[in-house]
Amino acid sequence: MNDLVANFELDKESGSVSLSMLPFMHTGVVLMIAWTNAWCDQRGIKPVWTSWIRTEMQNARLNGTKVHVEGRGADLSLKFQYGWNEFYVNEFEADFNAEFEEIGAFAWKDDELVSRPLVLHDSGHGYHAHLQSRP
């Protein structure tokens, strides 16, 4: 496996990702980021992180939850040019949820509060994986 620090990309244009943020992030989401980098490396996918910590103002503009403000969230681009396809997205979702069910943030799904360590969606800024840990 390659060096996990050297084999991923931060979307500097987003303004909400930087290696200097890692010490301020929740341990659970840092583990999720490292695990995801390794998972992607094994499949030849380039992990591109688009959002880690946000200010309250950035978060309000995006209508986000407090997860990113609290350092418990990370967004990963799922664009095909980085190596993603439908098979890998489905495999990642299953593997990630199985790995992190016990530390995933709680969220509502079908009128039930459940552990949701991973949410796949496009909030108007591109299809991505939203990783989230409990406080």
Backbone as CSV, one residue per row, in Angstrom:
resi,resn,N_x,N_y,N_z,CA_x,CA_y,CA_z,C_x,C_y,C_z
1,MET,0.842,-1.177,0.000,0.000,0.000,0.000,0.888,1.242,0.000
2,ASN,0.527,2.220,-0.794,1.301,3.455,-0.876,1.145,4.286,0.383
3,ASP,2.007,5.271,0.513,1.922,6.221,1.609,0.560,6.907,1.558
4,LEU,-0.237,6.776,2.608,-1.598,7.292,2.595,-1.641,8.812,2.551
5,VAL,-0.602,9.470,3.006,-0.587,10.930,2.952,-0.298,11.404,1.539
6,ALA,0.511,10.675,0.808,0.907,11.117,-0.528,-0.093,10.729,-1.604
7,ASN,-0.990,9.794,-1.313,-1.835,9.235,-2.362,-3.286,9.708,-2.307
8,PHE,-3.504,10.937,-1.907,-4.841,11.493,-2.007,-4.732,12.974,-2.317
9,GLU,-5.859,13.571,-2.653,-5.849,14.971,-3.076,-6.854,15.762,-2.257
10,LEU,-6.486,16.997,-1.959,-7.385,17.914,-1.275,-7.849,18.955,-2.276
11,ASP,-9.133,19.177,-2.329,-9.688,20.182,-3.236,-9.478,21.560,-2.609
12,LYS,-8.352,22.171,-2.920,-7.963,23.448,-2.306,-8.955,24.569,-2.623
13,GLU,-9.650,24.482,-3.758,-10.594,25.527,-4.144,-11.792,25.586,-3.207
14,SER,-12.099,24.486,-2.538,-13.264,24.477,-1.659,-13.038,25.349,-0.427
15,GLY,-11.774,25.513,-0.022,-11.469,26.316,1.156,-11.776,25.625,2.467
16,SER,-12.174,24.355,2.428,-12.506,23.680,3.680,-11.793,22.337,3.835
17,VAL,-10.627,22.197,3.185,-9.791,21.025,3.406,-8.323,21.449,3.461
18,SER,-7.624,20.934,4.450,-6.204,21.210,4.612,-5.651,20.206,5.613
19,LEU,-4.436,19.728,5.374,-3.837,18.791,6.328,-3.718,19.410,7.716
20,SER,-3.604,20.729,7.777,-3.491,21.386,9.084,-4.776,21.256,9.908
21,MET,-5.876,20.838,9.279,-7.142,20.654,9.995,-7.191,19.344,10.775
22,LEU,-6.392,18.361,10.373,-6.492,17.028,10.972,-6.440,17.023,12.501
23,PRO,-5.551,17.783,13.149,-5.528,17.754,14.622,-6.816,18.266,15.268
24,PHE,-7.628,18.996,14.528,-8.857,19.567,15.072,-10.082,18.735,14.732
25,MET,-9.859,17.646,14.032,-10.974,16.792,13.626,-11.176,15.677,14.640
26,HIS,-12.406,15.222,14.728,-12.766,14.139,15.634,-12.011,12.867,15.237
27,THR,-11.547,12.130,16.215,-10.779,10.905,15.963,-11.524,9.939,15.048
28,GLY,-12.831,9.810,15.239,-13.613,8.880,14.424,-13.544,9.198,12.954
29,VAL,-13.665,10.471,12.583,-13.648,10.830,11.165,-12.229,10.745,10.603
30,VAL,-11.217,10.973,11.417,-9.836,10.802,10.947,-9.595,9.324,10.613
31,LEU,-10.106,8.415,11.432,-10.012,6.982,11.127,-10.750,6.654,9.834
32,MET,-11.912,7.265,9.646,-12.692,7.041,8.428,-11.931,7.519,7.193
33,ILE,-11.267,8.660,7.297,-10.488,9.196,6.177,-9.328,8.262,5.842
34,ALA,-8.587,7.826,6.861,-7.442,6.931,6.635,-7.902,5.606,6.031
35,TRP,-8.983,5.047,6.560,-9.517,3.781,6.039,-9.935,3.950,4.580
36,THR,-10.609,5.060,4.280,-11.063,5.321,2.912,-9.886,5.474,1.959
37,ASN,-8.836,6.176,2.383,-7.648,6.316,1.540,-7.056,4.949,1.204
38,ALA,-6.980,4.070,2.197,-6.444,2.726,1.968,-7.356,1.916,1.051
39,TRP,-8.672,2.004,1.279,-9.651,1.278,0.454,-9.514,1.717,-1.005
40,CYS,-9.433,3.011,-1.221,-9.301,3.539,-2.584,-7.974,3.117,-3.214
41,ASP,-6.901,3.175,-2.440,-5.577,2.808,-2.939,-5.563,1.359,-3.453
42,GLN,-6.236,0.469,-2.755,-6.289,-0.940,-3.153,-7.025,-1.151,-4.474
43,ARG,-7.834,-0.179,-4.887,-8.622,-0.306,-6.110,-8.182,0.651,-7.211
44,GLY,-7.133,1.396,-6.970,-6.641,2.324,-7.976,-7.506,3.569,-8.135
45,ILE,-8.258,3.917,-7.106,-9.105,5.107,-7.116,-8.349,6.224,-6.407
46,LYS,-8.422,7.418,-6.947,-7.784,8.563,-6.302,-8.807,9.240,-5.387
47,PRO,-8.619,9.183,-4.078,-9.560,9.863,-3.196,-9.338,11.377,-3.231
48,VAL,-10.390,12.112,-3.563,-10.322,13.568,-3.600,-11.297,14.105,-2.544
49,TRP,-10.732,14.682,-1.499,-11.520,15.210,-0.382,-11.916,16.651,-0.685
50,THR,-13.198,16.951,-0.555,-13.691,18.280,-0.928,-14.115,19.131,0.261
51,SER,-14.370,18.525,1.406,-14.771,19.315,2.570,-14.470,18.544,3.853
52,TRP,-13.845,19.219,4.792,-13.614,18.655,6.125,-14.253,19.569,7.155
53,ILE,-13.541,20.584,7.580,-14.084,21.504,8.593,-14.593,22.764,7.900
54,ARG,-15.770,23.197,8.325,-16.358,24.424,7.779,-16.615,25.414,8.908
55,THR,-16.621,26.675,8.555,-17.057,27.694,9.503,-18.580,27.677,9.552
56,GLU,-19.137,28.322,10.556,-20.603,28.433,10.641,-21.155,29.115,9.389
57,MET,-20.430,30.126,8.881,-20.898,30.862,7.705,-20.886,29.972,6.453
58,GLN,-19.791,29.221,6.249,-19.738,28.307,5.106,-20.868,27.285,5.206
59,ASN,-21.074,26.779,6.390,-22.085,25.760,6.616,-23.489,26.299,6.332
60,ALA,-23.762,27.524,6.753,-25.078,28.126,6.519,-25.347,28.291,5.026
61,ARG,-24.318,28.687,4.265,-24.493,28.841,2.811,-24.842,27.516,2.150
62,LEU,-24.347,26.410,2.720,-24.569,25.090,2.136,-25.746,24.354,2.777
63,ASN,-26.410,25.010,3.731,-27.509,24.371,4.469,-27.077,23.043,5.095
64,GLY,-25.875,23.008,5.622,-25.334,21.779,6.196,-25.701,21.584,7.656
65,THR,-25.478,20.365,8.123,-25.648,20.079,9.546,-24.383,20.543,10.265
66,LYS,-24.345,20.390,11.569,-23.194,20.832,12.366,-22.010,19.858,12.278
67,VAL,-22.169,18.757,11.593,-21.132,17.721,11.564,-19.786,18.285,11.079
68,HIS,-19.787,19.058,10.005,-18.531,19.619,9.497,-17.991,20.710,10.424
69,VAL,-18.866,21.511,10.987,-18.453,22.573,11.901,-17.772,21.975,13.130
70,GLU,-18.278,20.837,13.584,-17.733,20.169,14.769,-16.537,19.280,14.454
71,GLY,-16.109,19.204,13.199,-14.966,18.374,12.838,-15.266,16.893,12.810
72,ARG,-16.535,16.537,12.572,-16.939,15.134,12.545,-17.375,14.667,11.164
73,GLY,-17.145,15.486,10.125,-17.590,15.125,8.786,-16.491,15.293,7.759
74,ALA,-16.611,14.554,6.670,-15.678,14.660,5.546,-16.433,14.313,4.271
75,ASP,-16.185,15.072,3.218,-16.829,14.816,1.933,-15.801,14.345,0.924
76,LEU,-16.154,13.290,0.189,-15.287,12.649,-0.790,-15.968,12.681,-2.147
77,SER,-15.292,13.228,-3.143,-15.844,13.264,-4.490,-15.937,11.850,-5.056
78,LEU,-17.035,11.573,-5.758,-17.236,10.264,-6.386,-17.252,10.385,-7.909
79,LYS,-16.512,11.337,-8.436,-16.490,11.548,-9.882,-15.736,10.432,-10.601
80,PHE,-16.235,10.076,-11.783,-15.662,8.962,-12.535,-14.210,9.212,-12.928
81,GLN,-13.811,10.480,-13.121,-12.432,10.749,-13.545,-11.406,10.386,-12.471
82,TYR,-11.854,10.155,-11.246,-10.942,9.732,-10.181,-10.910,8.212,-10.033
83,GLY,-11.703,7.514,-10.861,-11.704,6.054,-10.830,-12.985,5.432,-10.304
84,TRP,-13.955,6.245,-9.920,-15.209,5.716,-9.391,-16.118,5.233,-10.515
85,ASN,-16.874,4.194,-10.228,-17.948,3.724,-11.111,-19.043,3.178,-10.196
86,GLU,-20.143,2.784,-10.760,-21.280,2.332,-9.945,-20.914,1.136,-9.062
87,PHE,-20.139,0.193,-9.603,-19.738,-0.979,-8.827,-18.940,-0.554,-7.592
88,TYR,-17.934,0.309,-7.793,-17.102,0.751,-6.671,-17.892,1.560,-5.645
89,VAL,-18.809,2.399,-6.105,-19.623,3.174,-5.165,-20.454,2.237,-4.294
90,ASN,-21.087,1.243,-4.896,-21.892,0.284,-4.133,-21.029,-0.532,-3.172
91,GLU,-19.856,-0.963,-3.644,-18.953,-1.730,-2.788,-18.462,-0.866,-1.621
92,PHE,-18.083,0.377,-1.919,-17.616,1.288,-0.878,-18.700,1.521,0.168
93,GLU,-19.916,1.762,-0.277,-21.019,2.005,0.654,-21.207,0.819,1.604
94,ALA,-21.227,-0.392,1.066,-21.421,-1.583,1.897,-20.240,-1.793,2.854
95,ASP,-19.020,-1.709,2.336,-17.827,-1.918,3.168,-17.714,-0.856,4.254
96,PHE,-17.928,0.403,3.882,-17.780,1.508,4.833,-18.814,1.415,5.950
97,ASN,-20.070,1.201,5.586,-21.116,1.112,6.605,-20.894,-0.060,7.545
98,ALA,-20.423,-1.189,7.026,-20.128,-2.338,7.885,-18.965,-2.028,8.839
99,GLU,-17.955,-1.343,8.327,-16.763,-1.024,9.128,-17.051,-0.005,10.227
100,PHE,-17.905,0.984,9.949,-18.057,2.115,10.864,-19.455,2.278,11.471
101,GLU,-20.279,1.249,11.406,-21.636,1.338,11.949,-21.640,1.766,13.418
102,GLU,-20.686,1.280,14.196,-20.683,1.563,15.630,-20.245,2.976,15.986
103,ILE,-19.613,3.687,15.051,-19.194,5.062,15.365,-19.828,6.091,14.428
104,GLY,-20.706,5.644,13.541,-21.359,6.560,12.608,-22.334,7.480,13.308
105,ALA,-22.465,8.694,12.804,-23.426,9.648,13.355,-24.840,9.115,13.167
106,PHE,-25.710,9.501,14.063,-27.110,9.113,13.946,-27.840,10.101,13.044
107,ALA,-28.714,9.575,12.220,-29.520,10.408,11.330,-30.854,9.704,11.092
108,TRP,-31.826,10.477,10.665,-33.147,9.913,10.387,-33.172,9.283,9.003
109,LYS,-33.739,8.080,8.940,-33.958,7.389,7.669,-35.253,6.603,7.789
110,ASP,-36.180,6.904,6.902,-37.481,6.228,6.913,-38.131,6.298,8.300
111,ASP,-38.157,7.487,8.891,-38.783,7.740,10.203,-38.140,6.963,11.351
112,GLU,-36.890,6.586,11.195,-36.180,5.856,12.241,-34.786,6.467,12.414
113,LEU,-34.364,6.641,13.665,-33.032,7.156,13.958,-32.038,5.987,13.908
114,VAL,-31.115,6.051,12.955,-30.173,4.944,12.745,-28.752,5.481,12.597
115,SER,-27.781,4.593,12.778,-26.388,4.945,12.530,-26.191,5.090,11.030
116,ARG,-25.670,6.252,10.618,-25.433,6.499,9.180,-24.022,7.051,9.020
117,PRO,-23.034,6.170,9.064,-21.661,6.649,8.906,-21.392,7.217,7.519
118,LEU,-22.188,6.809,6.524,-21.981,7.249,5.147,-23.317,7.640,4.524
119,VAL,-23.322,8.812,3.884,-24.498,9.264,3.140,-24.012,9.632,1.742
120,LEU,-24.626,9.053,0.724,-24.295,9.357,-0.668,-25.333,10.327,-1.204
121,HIS,-24.877,11.459,-1.746,-25.836,12.415,-2.285,-25.155,13.490,-3.126
122,ASP,-25.997,14.247,-3.804,-25.548,15.422,-4.542,-26.362,16.592,-4.027
123,SER,-25.703,17.445,-3.278,-26.391,18.602,-2.707,-26.260,19.818,-3.613
124,GLY,-26.011,19.575,-4.891,-25.863,20.662,-5.846,-24.417,21.005,-6.151
125,HIS,-23.493,20.298,-5.523,-22.062,20.554,-5.742,-21.343,19.308,-6.253
126,GLY,-22.088,18.342,-6.776,-21.502,17.114,-7.302,-21.773,15.918,-6.402
127,TYR,-21.893,14.754,-7.030,-22.153,13.505,-6.307,-20.962,13.205,-5.415
128,HIS,-21.248,12.954,-4.144,-20.157,12.696,-3.213,-20.611,11.804,-2.063
129,ALA,-19.614,11.301,-1.341,-19.841,10.524,-0.132,-19.600,11.444,1.056
130,HIS,-20.557,11.485,1.944,-20.436,12.272,3.173,-20.190,11.283,4.315
131,LEU,-19.000,11.351,4.907,-18.625,10.501,6.023,-18.892,11.270,7.310
132,GLN,-19.449,10.614,8.323,-19.773,11.320,9.557,-19.669,10.407,10.768
133,SER,-19.032,10.939,11.815,-18.866,10.164,13.045,-19.704,10.762,14.168
134,ARG,-19.944,9.952,15.188,-20.653,10.432,16.380,-19.751,11.358,17.188
135,PRO,-20.351,12.185,18.024,-19.527,13.072,18.889,-18.714,12.269,19.891
